[in-house]
């Protein structure tokens, strides 16, 4: 049966439509115009999820939920607090920082000491422990999200982190105990790959041993981008689009209420305790 695919982009009041597409057409999705209209059928979406559940082993509740972490579950201090820590605007920080050091840190290619030596293009030293403390203070749950995770967990859904983040995810875990609700399975520093690399989505499916239509991916960014200086070319690729292109069901996170609504349209039933 043709893979069920979620197409379109979520508006402020998204509806959900799943359209059957042959896997051979997956590569064509990236050519779809960004501003394509959204006409989504909630009944079809819920039916697709239910079908995935019915065709799978009864011991595993499907679909599996894959969550981006920063600014989806946890407030991201890199954008909110770090510029002030360095006494800069965000624009100034992006122009001064090394174009690839943080990305290499996220992929686990360098450690935090190497990050400290290369954080700025001009090699100026940074207060590494001060930066880590700034980040630690800034980590907090996005409003209402922890309650959602509690409801999903009590309803028996399997959840995993699917996030671009360095080893400092351990600081988040120490403070917020996300592992109470989900597993830090697909963190870029563990996987050695970042969204929207198509191989990361395929590796995820191989690890979970499920069909892509059994995965719901939630990410706050419709666009995943590399933080680079103005003079460098920035290749834009949507995180959610890449997930959809791999056959996943994709949801762009805006706030917890819209996410609850989107999940409900997809047939995700939660026990509200």
C-alpha positions as CSV (number, residue, x, y, z in Angstrom):
1,X,0.0,0.0,0.0
2,X,1.3,3.4,-0.8
3,X,2.9,5.2,2.1
4,X,0.7,7.7,3.8
5,X,2.2,11.2,3.7
6,X,1.4,14.4,5.4
7,X,1.7,17.3,3.0
8,X,1.3,21.0,3.3
9,X,2.5,23.4,5.9
10,X,0.8,24.1,9.1
11,X,-1.0,27.4,9.4
12,X,-2.0,29.0,12.7
13,X,-5.1,26.9,12.6
14,X,-3.8,23.7,10.9
15,X,-6.0,21.0,9.6
16,X,-4.4,17.6,8.7
17,X,-4.5,15.7,5.5
18,X,-2.7,12.5,4.6
19,X,-2.3,11.7,0.9
20,X,-1.2,8.3,-0.5
21,X,2.0,8.6,-2.4
22,X,4.3,6.1,-4.0
23,X,7.7,5.9,-2.3
24,X,9.3,6.5,-5.6
25,X,7.9,10.1,-5.7
26,X,9.4,11.0,-2.3
27,X,12.3,12.9,-3.7
28,X,9.9,15.2,-5.6
29,X,8.5,16.7,-2.4
30,X,11.3,19.2,-1.9
31,X,10.3,20.9,-5.1
32,X,6.8,21.8,-3.9
33,X,6.4,25.5,-3.4
34,X,6.7,26.7,0.2
35,X,3.5,28.6,-0.1
36,X,1.3,25.8,-1.3
37,X,-2.2,25.9,0.0
38,X,-3.3,23.7,2.9
39,X,-6.4,21.5,2.6
40,X,-6.2,18.8,5.2
41,X,-8.7,16.1,6.0
42,X,-8.7,15.2,9.7
43,X,-10.6,11.9,9.2
44,X,-8.0,10.6,6.7
45,X,-5.1,11.4,9.1
46,X,-6.7,9.7,12.0
47,X,-7.5,6.7,9.9
48,X,-3.9,6.4,8.7
49,X,-2.6,6.4,12.2
50,X,-5.1,3.9,13.3
51,X,-4.3,1.7,10.4
52,X,-0.6,1.8,11.3
53,X,-1.5,0.7,14.9
54,X,-3.8,-2.1,13.8
55,X,-1.2,-3.6,11.4
56,X,1.6,-3.6,14.0
57,X,2.4,-5.8,16.9
58,X,-0.1,-5.2,19.7
59,X,2.6,-5.0,22.3
60,X,3.8,-1.7,21.0
61,X,1.6,1.3,20.9
62,X,1.9,3.4,17.7
63,X,2.6,5.9,16.4
64,X,6.0,6.8,18.0
65,X,6.5,10.5,18.8
66,X,9.8,12.1,17.9
67,X,10.3,15.5,19.6
68,X,12.7,18.3,18.7
69,X,13.9,19.7,22.1
70,X,15.0,23.3,21.9
71,X,12.1,25.8,21.7
72,X,9.7,22.8,21.4
73,X,10.0,21.2,24.8
74,X,12.8,23.4,26.4
75,X,13.4,27.1,26.1
76,X,16.6,27.7,24.1
77,X,19.0,30.0,26.0
78,X,21.4,30.2,23.0
79,X,18.9,32.6,21.4
80,X,17.4,34.2,24.5
81,X,20.4,34.6,26.9
82,X,23.8,33.9,25.2
83,X,24.0,37.1,23.2
84,X,23.7,39.1,26.4
85,X,26.2,36.9,28.1
86,X,28.8,38.0,25.5
87,X,27.5,41.6,25.6
88,X,26.4,41.4,22.0
89,X,23.3,41.5,19.9
90,X,22.3,38.2,18.2
91,X,23.3,39.8,14.9
92,X,26.8,40.6,16.3
93,X,27.2,37.2,17.8
94,X,26.3,35.4,14.5
95,X,28.8,37.6,12.7
96,X,31.6,36.9,15.2
97,X,31.2,33.3,15.9
98,X,33.0,30.6,14.1
99,X,30.7,29.4,11.2
100,X,31.1,25.6,12.0
101,X,32.3,25.2,15.5
102,X,28.9,24.9,17.2
103,X,27.7,22.6,14.4
104,X,30.8,20.4,15.0
105,X,30.0,20.4,18.7
106,X,26.4,19.4,18.0
107,X,27.6,16.5,15.9
108,X,30.1,15.3,18.6
109,X,33.1,16.0,16.4
110,X,34.7,18.3,18.9
111,X,34.5,18.5,22.7
112,X,33.6,21.5,24.8
113,X,37.3,22.5,25.3
114,X,37.8,22.5,21.6
115,X,34.6,24.5,21.3
116,X,35.9,27.1,23.7
117,X,39.1,27.5,21.6
118,X,37.2,27.9,18.3
119,X,33.9,29.6,19.4
120,X,34.8,32.9,17.9
121,X,36.4,33.3,14.4
122,X,39.2,35.5,15.8
123,X,40.2,33.0,18.5
124,X,39.4,35.2,21.5
125,X,39.0,33.2,24.7
126,X,35.6,32.6,26.3
127,X,34.5,31.8,29.8
128,X,33.4,28.2,29.2
129,X,32.1,27.6,32.7
130,X,30.3,30.9,32.7
131,X,28.7,30.0,29.3
132,X,27.6,26.7,30.6
133,X,26.1,28.3,33.7
134,X,24.2,30.8,31.5
135,X,22.8,27.9,29.5
136,X,21.9,25.9,32.6
137,X,20.0,28.9,34.1
138,X,18.1,29.4,30.9
139,X,16.8,25.9,30.5
140,X,13.1,25.6,31.4
141,X,10.1,23.8,30.0
142,X,8.0,25.6,27.4
143,X,4.8,26.6,29.0
144,X,2.3,23.7,29.2
145,X,4.6,21.2,27.5
146,X,5.5,19.1,30.6
147,X,1.8,18.5,31.2
148,X,1.4,17.3,27.6
149,X,4.3,14.9,28.1
150,X,2.7,13.6,31.2
151,X,-0.5,13.0,29.4
152,X,1.2,11.2,26.5
153,X,3.3,9.1,28.8
154,X,0.3,8.0,30.9
155,X,-1.5,7.2,27.7
156,X,1.3,4.8,26.8
157,X,3.0,6.5,23.8
158,X,6.6,5.9,23.1
159,X,8.6,9.2,22.8
160,X,12.1,10.0,21.8
161,X,14.2,13.2,21.5
162,X,15.1,13.9,17.9
163,X,17.2,17.0,18.2
164,X,20.3,18.9,17.1
165,X,22.2,19.3,20.3
166,X,25.7,18.8,21.8
167,X,26.6,16.8,24.9
168,X,25.2,19.6,27.0
169,X,21.9,17.8,26.7
170,X,23.1,16.2,29.9
171,X,22.8,19.5,31.6
172,X,19.2,19.8,30.5
173,X,18.5,16.2,31.7
174,X,20.1,17.0,35.1
175,X,17.9,20.0,35.6
176,X,14.6,19.0,33.9
177,X,14.6,15.2,34.0
178,X,13.2,14.8,30.5
179,X,14.0,11.1,30.6
180,X,11.0,10.8,32.9
181,X,8.9,11.1,29.7
182,X,11.2,10.3,26.7
183,X,14.5,8.8,25.7
184,X,17.4,10.9,24.5
185,X,17.8,8.4,21.6
186,X,18.3,10.6,18.5
187,X,20.5,13.5,19.7
188,X,22.9,14.7,17.0
189,X,26.0,14.4,19.3
190,X,25.1,10.7,19.7
191,X,24.1,10.1,16.1
192,X,26.9,12.1,14.5
193,X,24.3,13.7,12.1
194,X,22.0,16.7,12.2
195,X,18.6,17.5,10.9
196,X,17.7,17.8,8.1
197,X,20.3,15.2,6.8
198,X,18.1,12.5,5.1
199,X,20.4,9.8,6.5
200,X,19.4,10.8,10.0
201,X,15.8,10.1,9.3
202,X,16.6,6.7,7.7
203,X,18.9,5.8,10.7
204,X,16.0,6.6,13.0
205,X,13.6,4.3,11.2
206,X,16.2,1.5,11.2
207,X,16.7,1.9,14.9
208,X,13.0,2.0,15.7
209,X,12.2,-0.8,13.3
210,X,8.9,0.7,12.2
211,X,7.4,2.1,9.0
212,X,7.9,5.9,8.5
213,X,4.1,6.5,8.6
214,X,4.2,5.2,12.2
215,X,6.4,8.2,13.2
216,X,5.1,11.6,14.2
217,X,7.8,14.3,14.2
218,X,7.3,17.6,16.1
219,X,9.7,20.5,15.5
220,X,9.3,24.2,16.2
221,X,11.3,25.1,13.1
222,X,9.7,24.7,9.7
223,X,13.1,25.7,8.5
224,X,16.4,24.2,9.8
225,X,19.3,26.4,9.0
226,X,23.0,26.8,9.8
227,X,24.0,29.8,11.8
228,X,26.5,31.6,9.5
229,X,27.7,35.1,8.7
230,X,26.0,37.3,6.2
231,X,28.7,36.7,3.7
232,X,28.2,33.0,3.6
233,X,25.6,31.1,1.5
234,X,23.0,29.6,3.8
235,X,21.3,26.5,2.4
236,X,17.7,26.4,3.6
237,X,16.0,23.1,4.2
238,X,12.9,22.5,6.3
239,X,13.3,20.0,9.1
240,X,9.6,19.1,9.0
241,X,9.7,18.9,5.2
242,X,12.7,16.6,5.3
243,X,10.8,14.3,7.7
244,X,7.7,14.3,5.5
245,X,10.0,13.5,2.5
246,X,11.2,10.5,4.4
247,X,7.6,9.4,5.0
248,X,7.1,10.6,8.5
249,X,4.1,12.6,9.7
250,X,5.3,16.1,10.5
251,X,3.9,18.8,12.8
252,X,5.3,22.3,13.2
253,X,5.2,23.2,16.9
254,X,3.8,26.7,17.6
255,X,2.4,26.3,21.1
256,X,1.1,23.5,23.3
257,X,-2.6,24.1,22.6
258,X,-2.1,23.9,18.8
259,X,0.0,20.8,19.3
260,X,-2.7,19.1,21.4
261,X,-5.1,20.0,18.6
262,X,-2.9,18.6,15.9
263,X,-2.3,15.4,17.7
264,X,-6.0,15.0,18.3
265,X,-6.7,15.4,14.6
266,X,-4.2,12.6,14.0
267,X,-6.1,10.3,16.4
268,X,-3.7,10.6,19.4
269,X,-6.0,9.9,22.4
270,X,-4.6,11.1,25.7
271,X,-5.7,10.3,29.2
272,X,-6.1,13.6,30.9
273,X,-5.2,12.9,34.6
